Amino acid sequence: FGGMSDVVEHSMQHLSDADLTAIARYLKTLPPSNPEDRPHVYDKQVADALWKGDDSKPGAAVYIDNCAACHRTDGQGYTRVFPALAGNPVVQTADATSLIHVVLAGGTVPATHTAPSNFTMPAFGWRLSDQEVAEVVNFIRSSWGNQGSAVTAGDVKSLR
């Protein structure tokens, strides 16, 4: 979503395998931006609770009603169609603006020559309150091993 959709649609999808390999090799030569970063460790506690019908965690019921059909109760999504939320860097970044924005406004995965269908996440801003958006964003940012910090209804209101 955002500006990267244009990059994928008009540029990156046209790279050759040699181009992609060269980019990957270059990126592997760079030092980590944060040497303290650790790989995501999946935690199935929330998935197990949801599977058993426990949606008592704040934001869980909103997630079940609006998000789970595509992103699944285990947060794994469906490869090449609906992105995983578990371990997703956008979900866990210090600034939750992108995640809040996509919940409010929705987004479309750009079509490419290898995946010609667009997949769209609907906007939920028209039917979820600032508090509900904050709760579902917090649920996503703190489930399945994710380590994102909490957002407030005020944060959502300022982006709405």
C-alpha positions as CSV (number, residue, x, y, z in Angstrom):
1,F,0.0,0.0,0.0
2,G,1.1,3.6,-0.3
3,G,3.8,4.5,-2.7
4,M,5.2,1.0,-2.9
5,S,2.2,-0.1,-5.0
6,D,3.4,2.2,-7.8
7,V,7.0,0.9,-7.4
8,V,5.8,-2.7,-7.7
9,E,3.4,-2.0,-10.6
10,H,5.6,0.2,-12.7
11,S,9.1,-1.0,-11.8
12,M,10.0,-4.0,-9.6
13,Q,7.8,-6.5,-11.4
14,H,9.8,-6.0,-14.5
15,L,13.2,-6.8,-12.9
16,S,15.0,-9.9,-14.2
17,D,16.1,-12.7,-12.0
18,A,19.7,-11.4,-12.4
19,D,18.6,-7.9,-11.2
20,L,16.8,-9.4,-8.2
21,T,19.8,-11.5,-7.3
22,A,22.1,-8.5,-7.6
23,I,19.9,-6.5,-5.3
24,A,19.7,-9.3,-2.8
25,R,23.5,-9.7,-2.8
26,Y,24.0,-6.0,-2.3
27,L,21.5,-5.8,0.6
28,K,23.2,-8.7,2.3
29,T,26.5,-6.7,2.3
30,L,24.9,-3.9,4.4
31,P,25.2,-3.9,8.1
32,P,21.9,-4.2,10.1
33,S,20.3,-0.9,10.9
34,N,19.7,-2.3,14.4
35,P,22.1,-5.0,15.6
36,E,19.7,-5.8,18.4
37,D,17.0,-6.9,15.9
38,R,16.0,-10.6,16.3
39,P,14.0,-12.7,14.0
40,H,10.2,-13.0,14.7
41,V,9.3,-15.8,17.0
42,Y,5.7,-17.0,16.4
43,D,3.5,-17.3,19.5
44,K,0.4,-19.5,19.0
45,Q,-1.3,-18.5,22.3
46,V,-3.7,-16.0,20.6
47,A,-4.4,-18.3,17.7
48,D,-5.3,-21.1,20.2
49,A,-7.5,-18.8,22.2
50,L,-9.4,-17.6,19.0
51,W,-9.7,-21.2,17.8
52,K,-11.4,-22.1,21.1
53,G,-13.8,-19.1,20.7
54,D,-12.1,-16.8,23.3
55,D,-12.3,-13.3,21.9
56,S,-12.0,-11.6,25.2
57,K,-8.8,-9.8,24.5
58,P,-9.5,-6.1,23.5
59,G,-9.8,-5.9,19.7
60,A,-10.1,-9.7,19.3
61,A,-13.9,-9.6,18.5
62,V,-13.4,-6.7,16.0
63,Y,-10.5,-8.8,14.4
64,I,-12.7,-11.9,14.1
65,D,-15.6,-9.9,12.6
66,N,-13.5,-7.9,10.1
67,C,-10.1,-9.4,9.5
68,A,-9.9,-13.1,10.3
69,A,-11.6,-14.3,7.1
70,C,-8.6,-13.0,5.1
71,H,-5.7,-12.9,7.6
72,R,-6.9,-16.0,9.5
73,T,-7.1,-16.4,13.3
74,D,-3.5,-17.5,13.3
75,G,-2.4,-14.3,11.6
76,Q,-0.7,-16.2,8.8
77,G,-2.9,-14.8,5.9
78,Y,-2.9,-16.6,2.6
79,T,0.4,-16.5,0.6
80,R,0.3,-14.3,-2.5
81,V,-3.3,-13.1,-1.7
82,F,-3.7,-11.8,1.8
83,P,-0.5,-10.9,3.8
84,A,0.5,-12.5,7.1
85,L,0.1,-10.1,10.0
86,A,2.2,-12.4,12.3
87,G,5.8,-11.2,12.0
88,N,4.9,-8.5,9.4
89,P,7.4,-5.6,9.8
90,V,4.8,-3.0,8.9
91,V,2.6,-4.3,11.8
92,Q,5.5,-4.0,14.2
93,T,7.2,-0.8,13.2
94,A,7.6,1.9,15.8
95,D,5.2,4.2,13.9
96,A,1.8,2.5,13.4
97,T,0.6,5.2,10.9
98,S,0.7,2.8,7.9
99,L,-1.3,0.1,9.7
100,I,-3.9,2.5,11.0
101,H,-4.2,4.0,7.5
102,V,-4.8,0.7,5.8
103,V,-7.5,-0.2,8.4
104,L,-9.2,3.1,7.9
105,A,-8.8,3.5,4.1
106,G,-8.2,-0.1,2.8
107,G,-5.7,-0.9,0.1
108,T,-5.2,-2.8,-3.1
109,V,-2.3,-5.1,-4.0
110,P,-1.1,-4.1,-7.5
111,A,-1.6,-6.5,-10.4
112,T,1.7,-7.8,-11.9
113,H,2.5,-9.8,-15.0
114,T,2.8,-13.0,-12.8
115,A,-0.2,-12.2,-10.6
116,P,-2.7,-10.3,-12.8
117,S,-5.5,-10.1,-10.3
118,N,-5.8,-7.2,-7.8
119,F,-6.7,-8.1,-4.3
120,T,-8.4,-5.4,-2.2
121,M,-8.7,-4.9,1.5
122,P,-11.9,-2.8,2.1
123,A,-11.8,0.4,4.1
124,F,-13.2,0.0,7.7
125,G,-13.0,3.7,8.7
126,W,-16.7,4.2,7.7
127,R,-17.9,1.6,10.2
128,L,-15.4,1.3,13.0
129,S,-15.0,4.0,15.7
130,D,-11.6,5.4,16.6
131,Q,-11.6,3.2,19.7
132,E,-12.4,0.1,17.7
133,V,-9.6,0.8,15.2
134,A,-7.1,1.4,18.0
135,E,-8.2,-1.8,19.7
136,V,-7.9,-4.0,16.6
137,V,-4.6,-2.4,15.6
138,N,-3.3,-3.0,19.1
139,F,-4.6,-6.6,19.0
140,I,-2.7,-7.2,15.7
141,R,0.5,-5.4,17.0
142,S,0.6,-7.6,20.1
143,S,-0.6,-11.0,18.8
144,W,1.3,-14.0,17.4
145,G,4.6,-12.9,18.7
146,N,4.4,-9.3,17.3
147,Q,6.1,-6.7,19.4
148,G,4.4,-3.4,18.3
149,S,3.7,-0.6,20.8
150,A,0.1,0.4,21.6
151,V,-1.8,3.2,19.8
152,T,-4.7,5.2,21.2
153,A,-8.1,6.3,19.9
154,G,-6.5,9.8,19.7
155,D,-3.8,8.5,17.3
156,V,-6.5,7.1,15.1
157,K,-8.6,10.3,15.3
158,S,-5.6,12.4,14.2
159,L,-5.1,10.2,11.1
160,R,-8.8,10.0,10.2
